[in-house]
């Protein structure tokens, strides 16, 4: 009797209760997470988990580090989109082994037209980026003239006011800003860095990791993933 009660108790802890909604957090903004709940992650996360019989939603944190800490502590149920290897720093998080998307870190320019085949080609130009973006700080060569700003608003103002030759940012968020602000700028190709992004679940939900990965793969196979991306990511499907 006691063994049976213990088993039921463990199952109650591990499985989401009826009506409970899993919260997967992220520090990204539009077009991934939006106030109208029509962003890419707003639409993708609920559908992935709906297919395995679980309610889920994405929530946004302004402070990315706080999002990671809360997910690792189990305050939230996981992370909606982060790079591979997060579990090395946050051991209570388990990666869902099917990528959510490729994050492309690229350059935007209003007048310049060059092939961004590597960070070395940027050394001849004035470059702007957001302070703290390690992907650019580690990639830019010594001697590259740079202007650092504190946020996306300042960054794109830098570009439109011709105070820099180009700016460095993330593709989907950048395309959203161009569209919303009506900025006439071009995305330079190819991307400087491409990074696979994954969902993570707290270890208490480890039993959902493989079903979630399978559901995401099925969405890609049946076209529903592509429809969500085309609806929410400006320029999705174009090179």
N, C-alpha and C positions, 0 to 999 in steps of 0.2 A: 504493500500500500504506500509506504513512504517513498519507495523507488519510483512508483508511478506518479506520485505527487511532485517529486523532484523533476521528473522528465517534463511534466506539464508546465512547471514553473520556468524551466529553461526555455521551452518553446515560446512561452508568453513573452519572455525577454527578447528572444531573437527575432520573432516575427512581428511585423507592424500590426498593431491592433486595428480592428475594423474602424474605418474612418480616419485613421492616422495618416498624415501626409508627410512623406519623406522630404526633408529640406536639403537641397544641394546648393551650396553657396558659390559665389564668384565675386571677383573684384572688377570685372569688366562692365562696360556700359553698352550703349547702343552701337551697333544693331544686335548685339548678343542678348542683352537684357534691357527692356524698355518699360516705361510706366504703363503703357497700354497692354502689356503682357503679350506683345506680338513679335518680340525679338526671337532670334534663332534659338537660344537656349530656353526661352519661355515656352516655345512650341515643341522643341525636341525632347527635353527631359520628361515632361508628362507623358508623351507618346511612347517613349522607350519603356517606361515602367508600367504604363497601362497595359502593354502587351504581356506583361508577366503578372498582372493582377494586383499591382501596387500603385497607390496614388503618390505622386511626387511633384515637386515644383522647384524652380530655381529662385534664389534670393540673392540680392546684391548687397555687398559690403563696400563702403567707401575705402576702408582700410584693408588692403589685401592680406597683410600679415594677421590681422584679427580673424579674417575668414579662415585662414589655415589653422590657427590655434583652436578655434571653435569646432572645426571639423575633426581635428585630431583628438580633442577632448570628448567628442560625442555630443556637444551642445547642438550642433547641426549633424545631419546624417551623412554628409559627404561633400565633395567638391564637384562642381559642374564641368569645369574645364581647366586643366593645368598640364604642365609638361610631364614627360616621362621621368620616372625616378623620384617622385615626390615622397614616396614611402621611405626613402633613405633618411630624410629629415624628419618626417612625421610618421613614426612606425605604426600608428593605429589606423592608417589609411591603406586601403587595398585598391589597386588599380583595376578598372574595368578594361580588359585587354582587347578593345576595339576602339580605334581613334575616333574622336568626336569630329575633328576637322584639322586641316593643316593651317597653322598661323603663318602668314607670310609677312616678313618685315621688309619694307620696301622704301623707296624714295619717291617723293612727289616734287614736281617742278612746274613753274608757270611758263618759262621760256626755254629752259634747257632741254635738250633731247639727246640723251646718251644711253648706251647699254650699260646697266649696272651689273657688270659681270663679277664684281668683287669690291671690297672696301678700298682697294688700292686706286681705283679709278676716281674716287671721291676726293683724293688728296689735293687736286687742283681747284677745288671749289669751296665756297663758304657753305657750311653744313649746319643745320639746326636740328636739335632733338631734345626730348624731355629729360631733364636731369634724373639720373637714377635708373634709366633703362639700360641694364647691363649688356643686353645683346648688342647695343651700339657702342657702348663704352669699351667693351672688350674687342670689338671688331675694327673700329677706326684706327688707322695708322697714326703713329706719332707725327706731329707736324701738320695734321689736317686742321684747317681753320674751322673752329666750331663756335656756335652760339647755343648755350643751354638755357632752357626755359622751364617753368614749373608745371605747365599743363598743356592740354591740347588746344585750348582757346588761344593761348599765347603763341603756340607753335604755328598754327595756321595763319594767324595775324602776321607773324614774321614773314611768312611766304608771300602773302597777298600785298604786303607793303614793300616788297622788293628789298628786304633787308638781309636776305640770304639767297643763295642760288638754288638750294633744294632743302627739303626737310625729310627726316626719317621717322617712320611711324608704322603702325600695323595696318594691313590692307583693308580689312572689312570695316574697322572703325573709321579709317581714313576716308574710304569711299562714302560712308554714311555722312561724315562731316561735309564733304564736298557737295553732296546732294542737298543736304539741309541748308547750307549757307550759300548755295549757288556759286561756289568758287570754281573758276576756270583754271584748273590745274590738271596735269597729266600724271599718271602713275608710270614710273619708269620700270622697265623690265630688263632682265629677270629679277626676282626677289633676291635681296642680299642674303637673307637667312630664311629657311623654311623649317618649322618645328611642328611635330605631331603633338596634338593635345588630347587628353584623356579625361574621363570621369574617374572619380575615386569615391569609395564608400567606406564609412567607418567599419572597423573590424566586426562590430556587433551585427552588421548586415552582410558579412562575407558570403553567406549563402545566396545572396542576390547577385553577386558579381558575374558569374558565368551566365545566368539567365539574361542579365542586362546586356552583356556583350553579344549574346546570340540574338536578342531582339534588335539591337542596333545593326547588326549584320543583315538581318532580315529586312529592315527598313531600307537599307542601301540596295538590296536585291530587288525589292518590289517597287522602288521609285519614290516612296513616301519621304525618304530622307532628302532626295533631290528637290522635291516639291517644297518642302519646308525651307531649304536653303535658298531656292530661287525666289521665294516669297519674302524672305527676311534679310538676305544679304545683297546689297546693291552690287550689281555686276557679276553675280555668281553665274558660272557657266561660260564666262568669257575669259580668254587668256590674259 
